Amino acid sequence: MTPTVRLLPGKQKSLARRHPWIFSGAIGEATGEPDPGETVEVLSSDGTWLARGAFSPDSQIRVRVWTWDEAEAVDAGFLRRRLAAAIARRSDLAQDPETNAYREVHGESDGLPGLIVDRYGTTRVTQFLSAGAEHWRPTLVEALQELAPGSGIYDRSDAPVRELEGLPPRSQALVGEAPVAPVHIREAGLEFAVDLVGGQKTGFYLDQRDSRARLRSEIQLGDVLNCFAYTGGFTVAALAGGAASVLSIEDSAEAIGLGRTNIELNGYAPDKAEWLQADVFAALRKLRDRAAQFDTILLDPPRFAGSAAQVERAARGYKDINLLAFKLLRPAGTLYTFSCSGAISAGFFQTIVAEAALDAGLDARVVAWLGQPVDHPVTLAFPEGRYLKGLICRLD
């Protein structure tokens, strides 16, 4: 008998709106003692069938919905169809000769909760971030091999979110050998060396592709400050757009090493790109104290808030770095500022940046709102999929 989960009265409203998460507090009872990742039937309090999803006994997100179609079985064929559809949605990117790195599967927004697949040339990097995705891992890997033959698959299921699902971290080759050296990718004709095994996320911030392209197209001759620079994605884009100089601040020596490699790969003079290994907050204060100024500043920090409980502290961090950045801008200067904290809404982030400008005694206009590229889709029913928020602010 298939295990079932029965909701408490009035708790089916989000499911009616096709939201894929069912929290533990919405569940009245579970029958059949489902294992982690096992498929369960979701019923309303009166027994009406609502959905079919993956059970996660250790997570506050107790069920992640696979389907709202009672006639649709969750099996190998179902998963293969979902994978094929996700890959097909990126067909334009797959045919772009100037770009060969992008996201192929974006979890809930592609109907595959907890599964991330990033493509780096001929290598796929996966993340199985939910109990359901982990349960179906062998099946999903087999289907991915069928749909992308000849590709190596490396698993970077080492994100902290797996702990919330009761899953241990894992980083290993699933198909082929683990990359022993950085792989080279193309993005809009630029080249980047990427550490798939030890780099942040799955190796590169693929979600900033559109923002890097915008910076490249709009930047003018001037001095650029790139904070939280990682391996220099924005640094290379700024140089490609004609920046006179770029100062990149990053606290990881390994990332800076790859950043310098990326400057060389694209043929830019090393003396135009200075690297500073330092804590960004401390470095910005030192730059302020010596009255340094820049024409363009980029703030792309790591996630400051992983949950609602961390929002207040995160807001202080975002305000601090934006306040310091505003003080370092020349007249008519431009600030590109981002938040990848899902718990920080776009409206709240704009309010934080506005308060930073006010405290700096400056007037600034929002020139553009930035976000995720098309390979990181956000479905209308799942606004949580919009984690990356960005603003381009220009001083009056």
C-alpha positions in Angstrom: 0.0 0.0 0.0 1.4 3.4 -1.0 2.1 5.6 2.0 -0.1 8.7 2.5 0.1 12.1 4.1 -3.1 13.7 5.3 -3.2 17.4 5.7 -4.8 19.3 8.6 -8.0 21.2 7.8 -7.4 24.4 5.7 -3.8 23.5 4.9 -4.3 22.6 1.2 -4.6 26.2 0.0 -0.9 26.4 -1.2 -1.3 23.1 -3.0 -4.3 24.5 -4.9 -2.0 27.2 -6.1 0.5 24.6 -7.2 3.2 25.5 -4.6 5.4 22.4 -4.4 6.3 22.5 -0.7 4.3 21.0 2.2 5.7 22.0 5.6 5.6 19.7 8.6 3.1 21.9 10.4 0.5 21.3 7.7 0.5 17.6 8.2 -2.0 15.8 10.4 -0.8 12.3 10.0 1.4 10.1 7.8 0.5 6.4 7.3 2.6 3.5 6.0 5.9 4.7 7.6 7.4 6.2 4.4 11.2 6.1 4.0 13.2 9.2 3.2 12.5 10.2 -0.4 9.7 7.7 -0.9 6.7 8.8 -2.9 3.6 9.5 -0.9 0.0 10.3 -1.8 -1.1 13.7 -0.3 -4.7 13.9 0.9 -6.8 16.7 2.2 -8.2 16.4 5.7 -11.4 14.9 4.2 -9.4 12.3 2.2 -9.5 14.0 -1.2 -6.4 13.3 -3.3 -4.3 16.4 -3.9 -0.8 15.5 -5.1 2.0 13.1 -5.1 5.4 13.9 -3.6 8.6 12.9 -2.0 8.6 12.4 1.8 11.4 13.9 3.9 11.1 13.0 7.6 14.0 15.1 8.8 13.1 18.3 6.9 10.7 21.1 7.8 9.7 20.8 4.2 8.1 17.4 4.8 6.9 16.8 1.3 8.1 18.1 -2.1 5.5 17.7 -4.8 6.3 15.8 -8.0 2.9 16.0 -9.6 -0.7 17.2 -9.2 -2.0 14.7 -11.8 -3.4 11.6 -10.1 -3.0 9.6 -13.2 0.8 10.4 -13.5 3.0 7.8 -11.8 6.3 8.8 -10.4 8.8 6.4 -12.0 11.8 6.3 -14.3 9.8 7.4 -17.3 8.3 10.3 -15.4 11.8 11.5 -14.3 13.2 11.1 -17.8 10.4 13.2 -19.3 11.0 15.9 -16.8 14.8 15.9 -17.5 14.2 15.9 -21.2 11.8 18.9 -21.0 14.3 20.9 -18.8 17.2 20.2 -21.3 14.9 21.1 -24.2 14.1 24.5 -22.6 17.8 25.4 -22.9 18.1 24.4 -26.5 19.0 28.0 -27.6 21.9 28.1 -25.1 23.0 24.6 -26.2 23.4 25.9 -29.7 25.2 29.1 -28.8 28.8 28.7 -30.0 30.0 31.5 -27.7 28.6 30.0 -24.5 29.0 26.4 -23.3 28.2 26.7 -19.5 24.7 27.1 -18.1 22.2 25.5 -15.8 20.2 22.6 -17.3 18.0 21.7 -14.4 16.8 24.2 -11.8 15.0 22.2 -9.1 11.4 22.9 -8.4 11.2 25.4 -11.3 11.8 22.6 -13.7 9.5 20.1 -11.9 12.4 18.2 -10.3 12.5 19.4 -6.7 16.0 19.4 -5.1 17.8 18.5 -8.4 20.4 20.9 -9.9 22.3 20.1 -13.1 24.9 22.6 -14.4 26.6 22.1 -17.7 30.3 23.0 -18.1 31.3 22.1 -21.6 31.1 18.3 -21.8 30.9 17.8 -18.0 27.7 17.9 -16.0 27.8 18.9 -12.3 24.9 17.7 -10.2 23.5 18.5 -6.8 20.9 16.2 -5.1 19.6 18.6 -2.4 16.4 16.9 -1.2 15.5 13.4 0.1 13.4 12.8 -3.1 16.2 13.7 -5.5 18.6 11.6 -3.5 16.2 8.6 -3.5 16.0 8.7 -7.3 19.7 9.5 -7.8 20.6 6.3 -9.7 17.6 6.7 -12.0 18.2 10.4 -12.6 21.9 9.8 -13.4 21.0 7.0 -15.8 18.4 9.2 -17.5 20.9 12.1 -17.7 23.5 9.8 -19.4 20.8 8.8 -22.0 19.9 12.4 -22.7 23.5 13.7 -22.7 25.6 10.7 -24.0 29.4 11.0 -23.6 29.3 13.5 -20.8 31.1 13.1 -17.6 29.0 13.7 -14.4 30.5 15.0 -11.2 28.4 15.3 -8.1 28.7 18.3 -5.8 26.1 17.3 -3.3 28.1 19.0 -0.5 25.8 22.0 0.1 24.8 22.7 3.7 21.1 22.4 2.8 21.5 18.6 2.6 21.9 18.6 6.4 18.4 19.9 6.7 17.2 16.9 4.7 19.2 14.5 7.0 21.6 13.8 4.1 25.4 13.6 4.4 27.6 15.7 2.1 29.0 14.0 -1.0 31.5 15.1 -3.7 32.5 12.4 -6.2 32.5 11.4 -9.8 29.3 9.6 -10.9 30.2 9.1 -14.6 33.8 9.2 -15.8 36.8 10.5 -13.8 36.9 13.4 -11.5 38.4 16.5 -13.1 42.0 16.7 -12.0 42.5 20.3 -13.2 40.2 23.3 -13.8 38.1 22.9 -16.9 37.9 25.8 -19.4 34.5 27.2 -20.4 33.2 29.9 -22.7 30.7 32.6 -21.8 29.8 35.2 -24.4 33.1 34.5 -26.1 35.2 35.0 -22.9 37.2 32.1 -21.4 37.2 31.0 -17.8 39.0 28.3 -15.8 36.6 26.6 -13.4 37.4 24.3 -10.4 34.4 21.9 -10.5 35.7 19.8 -7.6 36.6 22.5 -5.0 35.0 25.7 -6.3 32.1 27.5 -4.8 28.6 26.2 -5.6 29.2 23.9 -8.6 32.3 25.8 -9.6 31.2 29.1 -11.2 28.4 31.6 -10.6 26.4 30.8 -13.7 23.5 32.8 -12.5 25.3 36.1 -13.1 25.8 35.6 -16.8 23.3 38.3 -17.8 24.6 40.8 -15.3 28.2 40.2 -16.5 27.0 40.8 -20.1 25.3 44.0 -19.0 28.3 45.3 -17.2 30.5 44.5 -20.3 28.1 46.4 -22.6 27.6 49.4 -20.4 30.9 50.1 -18.6 32.9 53.1 -19.8 36.6 53.9 -19.3 37.1 54.2 -15.6 38.3 52.5 -12.4 36.3 49.5 -11.2 36.1 47.9 -7.7 34.9 44.3 -7.7 34.1 43.0 -4.2 33.7 39.3 -3.4 35.3 38.8 -6.7 35.7 35.0 -6.5 37.5 33.9 -9.7 37.0 37.2 -11.5 33.8 36.8 -13.6 32.9 40.4 -13.3 36.6 41.4 -13.4 37.0 39.9 -16.9 33.7 41.3 -18.0 34.7 44.8 -16.9 38.0 44.6 -18.8 36.2 43.2 -21.9 34.0 46.3 -21.7 37.0 48.7 -21.6 37.6 49.4 -18.0 40.9 51.3 -17.4 41.6 49.3 -14.2 40.0 46.8 -11.9 40.7 46.2 -8.2 39.3 42.8 -7.2 38.9 41.9 -3.5 38.6 38.2 -2.5 39.5 36.3 0.6 40.4 33.0 -1.0 43.9 32.5 -2.3 42.8 29.6 -4.5 40.0 31.8 -6.1 42.5 34.6 -6.7 44.9 32.2 -8.5 42.1 31.2 -10.9 41.2 34.8 -11.3 44.7 35.7 -12.4 44.5 32.7 -14.8 41.2 34.1 -16.2 42.8 37.4 -16.9 45.6 35.7 -18.8 43.2 33.4 -20.7 41.5 36.5 -22.2 44.6 38.3 -23.1 44.3 41.3 -20.7 47.4 43.0 -19.2 48.0 41.9 -15.6 48.8 45.4 -14.6 45.1 46.5 -15.3 43.8 43.9 -12.8 45.0 44.2 -9.2 44.0 41.5 -6.7 43.7 42.0 -3.0 43.3 39.0 -0.7 41.3 40.4 2.3 38.0 40.5 4.1 35.8 42.7 2.0 34.3 44.6 5.0 37.7 45.5 6.4 39.1 46.3 2.9 36.3 48.7 2.1 36.9 50.6 5.4 40.5 50.9 4.6 39.7 52.2 1.1 37.3 54.7 2.6 39.9 55.9 5.2 42.3 56.7 2.4 39.7 58.4 0.3 39.9 56.0 -2.6 37.3 56.5 -5.3 36.0 54.4 -8.2 33.7 54.9 -11.2 32.0 51.5 -10.9 31.7 49.2 -7.9 30.3 45.7 -7.8 29.0 44.0 -4.7 28.2 40.3 -5.2 28.5 38.8 -1.7 27.7 35.2 -0.7 24.4 34.5 0.9 24.0 36.4 4.2 20.7 34.9 5.2 19.9 31.2 4.9 16.7 31.4 6.8 14.2 33.9 8.2 15.9 33.9 11.5 19.1 35.3 9.9 17.4 38.2 8.1 18.0 40.9 10.6 21.8 40.2 10.8 21.9 39.8 7.0 20.2 43.2 6.6 22.9 44.9 8.7 25.6 43.2 6.6 24.0 44.3 3.3 23.6 47.9 4.6 27.2 48.1 5.8 28.8 47.1 2.5 26.4 49.3 0.4 27.0 52.3 2.7 30.8 51.8 2.3 30.4 51.4 -1.5 28.4 54.5 -1.9 31.1 56.5 -0.1 33.7 55.1 -2.5 31.9 56.1 -5.7 32.9 59.1 -7.7 30.2 61.6 -8.7 27.9 60.0 -11.3 29.4 56.7 -10.4 27.5 53.4 -10.7 26.9 50.6 -8.1 26.0 47.1 -9.1 24.7 45.5 -5.9 23.3 42.0 -5.4 21.7 39.7 -2.8 21.5 35.9 -3.3 19.7 35.4 0.1 16.3 33.9 -0.7 15.0 35.1 2.7 15.6 38.7 1.6 12.9 39.9 -0.7 13.6 42.1 -3.7 11.6 45.0 -2.1 13.4 44.7 1.2 16.8 44.6 -0.5 16.0 47.8 -2.3 15.0 49.4 1.0 18.3 48.4 2.5 20.2 49.9 -0.4 18.1 53.0 -0.2 18.9 53.4 3.5 22.6 53.0 2.8 22.5 55.8 0.2 20.6 58.0 2.6 23.1 57.4 5.4 25.9 58.2 2.9 24.2 61.5 2.2 23.8 60.7 -1.5 21.0 60.7 -4.0 20.9 57.7 -6.3 18.6 56.4 -9.0 17.8 52.8 -9.8 18.9 52.3 -13.4 17.9 48.7 -13.6 16.8 45.7 -11.7 18.9 42.6 -12.3 18.2 38.9 -11.6 18.6 35.3 -12.8 19.0 34.4 -16.5 16.5 32.2 -18.3 18.3 29.0 -17.4 17.5 29.7 -13.7 13.7 30.1 -14.2 11.2 31.2 -11.6 7.7 29.7 -11.9 4.7 31.9 -10.9 3.7 29.3 -8.3 7.1 29.1 -6.7 8.4 32.6 -6.0 11.1 31.1 -3.7 12.9 30.2 -6.9 13.8 33.9 -7.3 16.8 34.1 -5.0 19.1 36.4 -6.9 18.2 40.1 -6.8 20.3 43.0 -8.1 20.2 46.7 -8.6 22.2 49.1 -10.8 22.3 52.4 -8.9 23.7 55.6 -10.3 24.6 58.7 -8.3 22.9 61.9 -9.4 
